[in-house]
Every structure is written in C-alpha cells, then in structure tokens.
Amino acid sequence: MAGRDTSIVHIVHVRSGFAKGRACYTAPGMSDLPESAALPAYLRNLNPPQLDAATSTEGPLLVLAGAGTGKTRVLITRVCHLMVTRKAFANQILAVTFTNKAAAEMRHRIAAVVGDTVEAMWLGTFHALAARILRRHAEHVGLKPNFTILDQDDQIRLIKQLLQAENIDDKKWPARVVHGVIERWKDRGLTPERVGADPAAEVAGGKAARLYAMYQERLKTLNACDFGDLLMHNLTIFQTRPDVLAEYHKRFRYILVDEYQDTNVAQYMWLRILAQQSRNLCCVGDDDQSIYGWRGAEVGNILRFEKDFPGAKVVRLEQNYRSSGHILAAASGLIAHNRTRLGKTLWTAANGGEKVVVRPVWDGEQEAVYVADEIEALQRSGSRLGDIAILVRAGFQTREFEERFIALGIPYRVIGGPRFYEREEIRDAIAYFRVIVQPDDDLALERIINKPRRGIGEASVQTLQRLARAKGIPLLASAETIVTSDELKTAARNAVRRVVDDFARWRAQLDRAHHAELAATVLDESGYTRMWQEDKSPEAPGKLENLKELVAALEEYDDLPAFLEHVSLVMENAEAAPGDMASLMTLHAAKGLEFDAVFLPGWEEGLFPHPRALDEKGEEGLEEERRLAHVGLTRARTRAYVSFAANRRIHGMWQSSVPSRFVAELPPDTLDVKSEPGLWGDGPQFSASAPSAEPSFARGMRRAPVIEGRATELGRDGSGLTPGMRVFHQKFGYGRVVAAEGGKLEVEFEHSGLKHVMESFVEKA
C-alpha cells in the first residue's frame, strides 16, 4: 500500500498486555512481535477472548457473543484492525447489520479510529447492501437500474389484482395470506419454479405457486421489486453470472455479519456465496438469543457454522458487563435447559447484587398494582423511569399496566408498537361501539363502514356524504334514507342496508344485553373478528388477543357509554406525558436494549411459554420461548422481577393458572421469593425446586376446574341465584347476592364491596 506508515504498523503488530500494569495476553497471529510493545488505543481494554476475536483475521470465525459481552465493540475493533494493519482497504470490507440504527452506530465509532475512510466501506443492512449490488446489475434479472422497491401496501394491492384476474375469492383467500406465503418462500430462497410440493402451495386453492410466478412477472413489468427480491435477485445473478460473482469475490476480502442467529435461509445463502472464495467470514451471534423463528430466522444457521465452514474457529465471549451476578446466574441456569445450543457460560466480575424477585399475585389487576407500586418505590430511591422496563409476552398484557400507570400518573411509553387504545384493531372496535352509543358519530362510521370489506367503496361513501350535507343529517341517517332510493348500485345499496340493519339491531340490545356480551356479538356479527381470523400475517393472532382483552376490559365498567368515556380520558391523558418515562414492550421488542430494572409479568403456563409456539413447533417452539425468557432476564442490569398470577382472564374467560415451567427452572439460590401471608388460603409457599411438579402454593389457590390447561367458565349451571345467597367470584372472592335480574347480579363482596357482575361468572359458595 502506498504511503505506508511504518510507525503505526509497528505499534499495531505487537504482542503485549492490554496496558501498562495489566496481565499479558497473546493474540493469535501476533506472536512474532516484540513482547514489550504497547497495544494501540483501539485494542486496549479488550478482554482476552475479545482481543482474540478482533485480531484473528484469516479464515472463517464464529464469535459466540452472550448477552452483554461486548460484541459490538468486537465488531468495530475488528474492522478498525483490518484497516489500520493494511489488511484491507475500506471498500474491501463488507459489514452487515440488521438495522439502520446499528449500521449508523458502527460507522460513527469506526470513523473515530480510521477517519473518513470509513465512508468507502460496504456497511449496512442486508436489504440496503443487496439493493446497492442489484442496481449495478439489474439488467441480468430483467430490471432497469432505477427500479422501484414496493412497500407492503403496494405489494398487497398488486396481489389483490392478481386474485381478481384469476377469479379467486379474496374473502376466502385474502391478499395478505397469499402475500405472507410468498414472503416465506423468498425468505427460504425459493423462486416460483423451485416451490415444488411445498405445503403452502395449497393456499388459494392450490394456485399459490402460479400466483407467485404471476406476481414476479408483474413486478418486472412495473420495473419493481419487493424487499425479498433484493436478496433473491442477488442470488440469481451470482448463480448465473460467474463473471459478476468473481468481481465481488475479488472486492470483498473480509465479510462480517452481526446477529447471525437471526438470519434466514436467503441471507445465509447470500453470505455463504460471497465468502466462498476468501473464506474470511466473521459471524457474530448468540444461539441463546435466537427468538425470531416466527418471521423466518433459522437458528440452525449458527448451530451448523463449523460444519458449513470446515476449519472454522469459534471464540466464545462469556464475560458479561451488564447484569449483576444473581441475574446472570438465573438466566444461565434457565437457558441450560435447552438441548439445542452450542453452549457457553456467562459470568461477571461484579458482585452478586440483588437476587431475582419472584412474586405470586392473585390476578392481572393485582399484578399491575404491584408493578406500579415497585416502580414508585424505585423512583423514591432515586431511579429514573427511563431506566425501568416492563416486558410482556403478549401485547394484550399491556392494557392493565397502562390503565394503572395512567391512574397513578406514571409516565410511560410503549416501544415497538402503539399504546393499547391506539392500536388499529382497538380503534376499529371502539368505532363500532361509538356508533351504537352515538349514531351521529360520522367519523366513527366512516372508519368502519367498509371494514371488513362489504362492497361499500369510496364512491358510495361520497354519495352518502353528499346526501348528509344536503339534508343536514348524520351519515347513518343518510344511509337509512338512501337505501330506499336508487342512488346506489344494487350491490352497494344492499351492503349499506345490512350496515343500517346491523346497527339498529345492536342499538336495540344496548339496554337488554350485558355490554361485554354485546361487544363480542358486534365484533362477531360484523365480520370483524373473522377478518383477522382469516388473516395469516404474523400480526393477526396478536390482534385477536387484543380484541378479546378489549371485551374483557368492558366487564370493569357499568355500561358501554362509561367505558367509551374512560377511553376518551385515557387518550387525552396520554398526550401530555413528560420526557422521563417507563418503557412498556413485548419481550421480542426488548432485544438489544438494557435497563437498570426489568419487570417480567405473566410467567404462567398458557401464557409463557405461549401455547401457539408449542402447538406449531413443539419442542423447538419451547426452546425458542425459553430463549425469549433468557433475553428478558438479561435485559436487567441490577434488578429483575418475575411475577405470575393465580388467576388470569385470557380471551375473556377467567382461568386458574400455575406458574410457568420457566419459574421452576430458575436456580433457587438466585431468587428472592415474595409472598403475602394468607394470600393463598392456607398459606402454602412457593417452591421452584421441582420443574415437573406443580408448586405447592398453586394447589391451594385453584378454584376452577381445568381441562387441558384451560379453565372452564364458572357458574354455567349457577342459574337461579337469588338475593341472600353466598357466592364466589374468581376475581372478587366471596360475597352475598344483593339483587339479581336478567343474568346480572349485584353482589356485596367481603373484600371488594358492591359490584355488578354476570351470573355466569359466579358459583354458589
């Protein structure tokens, strides 16, 4: 290299300790250098395995980096080392990240060492780097260099057009379902001709593969591609144009990839084909943090690295710089129950610190009270809200915490998604309820008049609006009027008539039916629930859970208007939250983050591990759920709190719960078990020593019969309850009936006072 600075090279090519006065460590490839020379600044303060990973530059390398072990520092130091030692120019290094944020952070920190030369690096996400390559060679896959990358809405709209062209009923086979199938095929590197007998080909009446081929042809006609195509087209070019592949083999002397455990098959193939010449591929990842199998990630990519790259070196980063000793020991003890892992043992030089608090509670509401009280106590002791997080397994769990935080004035933010009442499906459902309570609410009606799709298009809505403005009447009244005329086409007129009739029927039930039952009826009869049941996107099950949680929330209010008023006040209060806020998110959204204090609620069988993961993937799904629990614990620096409820209302139904098997898998000597005297009847205590046995306190709290892990609804045979009778309610405990009418009761509970409850939710005591 021209202008070689021998003084810098001499400083770098050394064998020495980390700094003056520290123990000596010999990094591989550096043994021929003077013993007494000092390491350059960018290599100092690395522990031995980190230094090994940063300076072992030749051949395939797998860096198994546990949570909080400094993997980002290793990646950045390795890139700097390659450039400072003149092993590669910046433009000969390919570094792949999973997010633009991670890429920007890497670029900034590398620039601090090597200066502006970092701008020549090929550094970015898989999609960004693949797009850069594709624009240079687009003609080889029938595109022009200025091709458009379609977003998801455009992709789904294009698939809808193809469904219509093929006369496929898009109600039976929604475009989102077909889109999801095509996405998964692309994640696995399957072109239309390679789909073959894949079970997913049966989607859309066995026409899914044909639709995929048509979709690809249509994209070429539009000079467009989707995100999956970026990698797919790269693979096609590399496999069919050896001259192009040779160019990139010559260019990329060193390849680095972060979060390797999260790669899908297409990303794995792309990396492997680019690295097959130099074999200088460095993959950094953690098999114990592979939690995205549901979106195509293949943990097998990291597990078989040594088989795929014979002679590969493996460096384990096991010293954790984040969590206290007890938290780390708890997380390590838990993940050790997984059989499919490469294995490593995290440790920390820090002292034991606080033990992991394990807290049984009576129900989800008490759990929210407990967490909020602990947060306020942490605040009083000087903690910032921004250093506190609540990590839930399922999105519907956030509601009770949000309600409690708002009641107490604890500012919070929902990371990775909107607040509960701001979610699309919740806003839609509430729009239906608003029209029932207030027929003049035009904004609410406009939102859901064609959701789910009923054949009431934009033109029909505009006709309704014109009539409403002309007569000075609400939109629903306009609809009632227009169905008696010929203003609309027959199909649209019939669809509008059904909407008018539906709302009239639901409004007539407002004073007769219980408002929670009415809400469930509306969502079912409107087709809104079915719309999400038929949606096969990864988000759909969570949306259904949120809708069930919404219906359950209605039980806490006297009627539908009272609930809607509450929601309005919640939304208004949410607007004025100050800057320092607690973080509320799912466990999946928490990966890569860290907090001083972490609350982990809902560790119960039937919730965590999530039954859907077990049903779909069996043992493999269980191990991914356990990895998710491991990720949750290792987000905590100094305090971790695990809680579980004796009773929880899931999908609108109370059920008795037992603690998650993950609780029993936590090493007992790392735990501080909290339990209130008398909370569990005769006072049985929690024991985490027997993973296969039901903890002793659980036997004392069980009230409802359990069938295959699901509690039956209480009191179905409890008709005929009359004033004076003693009853038991799963949430409120024991009480006496004060009044009974039409399946609804007024009960004076011993500890909860006077409550209005449904007869079907109590049993005779």
Buried (B, 14 or more C-beta within 10 A) or exposed (E): EEEEEEEEBEBBBBBBBBEEEEEEBBBBBBEEBEEEBBBBEBBBBBBBBBBBBBBBBEBBBBBBBBBBBBBBBBBBBBBBBBBBBEBBBBBBBBBBBBEEEBBEBBBEBBBEBBEEBBEEBBBBBBBBBBBEBBBEBBEBBBBEEEBEBBEEEBBBEBBBEBBEEBEBEBEEBBBBBBBBBBBBBBBBBBBBEEBEEBEBBEBBEEBBBBBBBBBBEBBBEBBBBBBBBBBBBBBBBBEEBEEBBEBBBEBBBBBBBBBBBBBBBBBBBBBBBBBEBBBBBBBBBBBBBBBBBBEBBBBBBBBEBBEEBEEBBBBBBBBBEBBBBBBBBBBBBBBBBBEBBBEBEBBBEBEBBBBBBBBBBBBBBBBBBBBBEBBEEBBEEEBBBBBBBBBBBBBBBBBBBBBBBBEEEBBBBBBBBEBBBEBEBBBBBBBBBBBBBBBEBBEBBBBBBBBBEBBBBEEBBEBBBEBBEEEEBBBBBBBBBBBEEEBBBEEBBEBBBBBBEBBEEBBEBBEEBBBBBBBBBBBEEBBBBBBBEBBBBEBBBBBBBBBBBBBBBBBBBEBBBEBBEBBEEBBEBBEEBEEEBBBBBBBBBBBBBBBBBBBBBBBBBBBBBBBBBBEEBEEBBBBBBBBBBBBBBBBBBBBBBBBBBBBBBBBBBBBBBBBBBBBBBBBEEBBEBBBEEEBBEEEBEBBBEEEEEBBEBBEBBBBBEBEEEBBEBBBEEBEEBEEEBEBBBBBBBBBBBBEBEEEBBBBEBEEBEEBBBBBBBBBEE
